[in-house]
Structure formats: C-alpha cells, structure tokens
Amino acid sequence: MTSPVNDASESNTLVTNTLVDKLAREELVDMVPYQSARRLFASGDNDQANSRTWLNANEAPGQGQYQLSSENINRYPDFQPQALLNAYSNYCNLPVDNILATRGADEGIELIIRSFCRAYQDSVLICPPTYGMYAISAENHGAGIISVPLVNTTEAKYQLDLEGLEQQVGKAKVVFLCSPGNPTGNTLPSAQIKAAIDIFKDSAMVVVDEAYYEYTNKELGAEQVNNKLISQCDNVIILRTLSKAFALAGLRCGFTLSSKEVITLLSKVIAPYPIAAPVAEIASKALTNDLGVMQARVNSAHSLREQLSEWLKQQKWCSEVFNSDANFVLFRCNNIDEKNKVFNFLVEHNILIRDQSKQLQLDNCLRISIGSEDEISQLKQLLDTL
C-alpha cells in the first residue's frame, strides 16, 4: 500500500507538470532543444569520460595549464573586464568600443535576436545546412525563421544564394551567415558576404559567425576585411569564440564585434555580470601569452585534417569528402546502412563522432572533429577493421 506521503508527492508532481504545460508558451512544450554533443553523449563520471574519444564537438585536443588568483573572488566581476577587452582588442585590431565579451558565441546569437527581433512579429534568416542554434534561439524567442539554403555551383559547393536572399529583403530583421560553415566546413568568399551585407543594408543586420576563423587560411587579409566592414557598414556583426582554436570550450568565452552603436544596444540586454572573474583571467592570459601555442595547434589541425581527408577518400564506404577550412571533416557514406554501420561501430568502441545526416542536403553525412594525432590514428586503425 502506498503511503500518504508518497501519494501527496505523486499528486503534487502531476499538478506541477500540468501547471507547467498550462502556463508555458505553447510552442515550447513540444519543441526539441538543440542536441549538443554533450546532450547526445553526456560526459558522465570521470572514468567514463576518460574512456571515450570525443571527436563530436569540434573541440581542440589536449588540456591547457592555467593558474588562477583567488583575490577578490568574493566580489562581482566587472560588467566587461577591461583586461579581457584590451587583450581581444590587441588580437583583432579593433577598438574596445567595438567589442562585447559574452558567454561563448552562443550568447551573442541570443542577444542579437532579442535586441532586433520582436517576438511573434519579426524573423531571422538562415542558410542551411548551418549551425542549429540560430533557429533554436529564434524559436525560443518567438521569432520566425526564413530559410534560404546554400547552393552548389559548377565552381564551388555550399555558396550563398544571392538571388534567393534578395527575394527576402524586408522579411527578416537578422541574417545569419556561418563562415567557415558548420557542419560544411567551407569558407564563404568575401565577395559573397559583402554582397549579402549590401542586399540587406537598409533592412537587416547581417551576422557573420566566425567561430572557426583561426582555422581558415584561404581568405588572406580577412581580419582587415572584417574591420573595414564593421567601420563602413552599419548592419554588420561578427561572432568569435575562444572555444575552438584557443582550446577553451569549457571556459565559455566569446566576443561580438560590431559598431559602437550595436555594442551599446546589446549591452542593454546582456546579463549584468556575464563574464566570471576566473574566465576573464584565463582568457586574458591566453590572448596575451598563448598566441604561439594557438597557432601551433591550428597548424597541427591543418595537417591532420588533410591526412584524414585523404584517408577517407580511399575508404570503400565513403562517397564524398567535403573541403574544410575548420577543425573537422564532413564526409558522406554511400548509403544509410553504411553510415549507421560506421557511426555505431565507433560508438561501440567509445569513439564519438557527429551524425549530420538530418541536415538539409547532408543525407548519410558524418562529421569528425580533428583531435590529437593519436586520436585520429586510433579512429583510422579501428575503421580499417570494419
């Protein structure tokens, strides 16, 4: 017989669940959240995490060594820690007034949508296949989502559909471009990005997500181009992060770069203490003292990426390997059965990669993050036995 206490507990749970469903925004009740790498495969305890090879979240390999000061930890941090802003200003060659430090680039996405889109009235525009958080953040806010898929031409794959974008002028308040793209890995030509900015110059903010900026080596002078765009165009926002090339994903530190007017607006929406003091301290040191380490990490990723791409092209179950300017390689399997066979075989042996086959135009596609040389070697040796 169930005790009265348990009956009361179960009754309260049922009431609470019903009340939540009743009070919550209707579209959120059945909404599927963004399936991040850690949601799909939680780290679990240390033994379980250490037994796995994590090649599914585009994280940099290795572990950083940082020492923290405990001084003033009892105090709230500065709204925008000056040492951190100065360090990133020196790194990107933009004035501090053009920089907002955020909790990863993801917070920048949230702030932009909240600042420029009225819930249930305005829309964002995305170019799939692309990073899933643009649509999720828009849906969370009640903003509409307009999709203008990337197109393939005889010259290049996964380029902007400029004609399609022109047809959406006046229908979106924010346009998200990802370059290098996730999960495609390709860099959008500067001319295409500038064309998109011009198309929406009077009607929408154009956000260029450059989370993988440090890994691209095809757009020479990109920093100067970006800074020129910010200084000359009123509708440009650039997103950056320390999660990838700087190997600080666990720190959650990113940057939004734009005009002083945009940064001032976003500063009205962001939390009062967005950057924890230890985060600011570690990030400032990485940006000041570890640029050589970062560049060596990028160079290593380039080499391993090319080696992995060439190896994949030789596998009988692989029909296509995508060009990549990021720290991952996207490839397509011959069919769904072979895609599942490769993915599940790796999972069974504690190697985690990312299934991207639900994305538009990416049937039977898997993505491998560029880990350490040992991790990539382990993956190849294992798949050789498949």
Secondary structure as GFF3:
##gff-version 3
##sequence-region A 1 386
A	DSSP	alpha_helix	4	23	.	.	.	ID=ss1
A	DSSP	alpha_helix	26	29	.	.	.	ID=ss2
A	DSSP	alpha_helix	37	40	.	.	.	ID=ss3
A	DSSP	alpha_helix	46	50	.	.	.	ID=ss4
A	DSSP	beta_strand	53	54	.	.	.	ID=ss5
A	DSSP	alpha_helix	82	92	.	.	.	ID=ss6
A	DSSP	three_ten_helix	96	98	.	.	.	ID=ss7
A	DSSP	beta_strand	99	102	.	.	.	ID=ss8
A	DSSP	alpha_helix	104	116	.	.	.	ID=ss9
A	DSSP	beta_strand	123	126	.	.	.	ID=ss10
A	DSSP	alpha_helix	133	141	.	.	.	ID=ss11
A	DSSP	beta_strand	144	147	.	.	.	ID=ss12
A	DSSP	alpha_helix	162	166	.	.	.	ID=ss13
A	DSSP	beta_strand	174	178	.	.	.	ID=ss14
A	DSSP	alpha_helix	190	199	.	.	.	ID=ss15
A	DSSP	beta_strand	205	209	.	.	.	ID=ss16
A	DSSP	three_ten_helix	213	215	.	.	.	ID=ss17
A	DSSP	alpha_helix	222	232	.	.	.	ID=ss18
A	DSSP	beta_strand	236	241	.	.	.	ID=ss19
A	DSSP	three_ten_helix	249	251	.	.	.	ID=ss20
A	DSSP	beta_strand	254	258	.	.	.	ID=ss21
A	DSSP	alpha_helix	260	269	.	.	.	ID=ss22
A	DSSP	alpha_helix	277	289	.	.	.	ID=ss23
A	DSSP	alpha_helix	291	313	.	.	.	ID=ss24
A	DSSP	beta_strand	318	321	.	.	.	ID=ss25
A	DSSP	beta_strand	328	333	.	.	.	ID=ss26
A	DSSP	alpha_helix	336	348	.	.	.	ID=ss27
A	DSSP	beta_strand	351	352	.	.	.	ID=ss28
A	DSSP	beta_strand	354	355	.	.	.	ID=ss29
A	DSSP	beta_strand	365	369	.	.	.	ID=ss30
A	DSSP	alpha_helix	373	383	.	.	.	ID=ss31
###
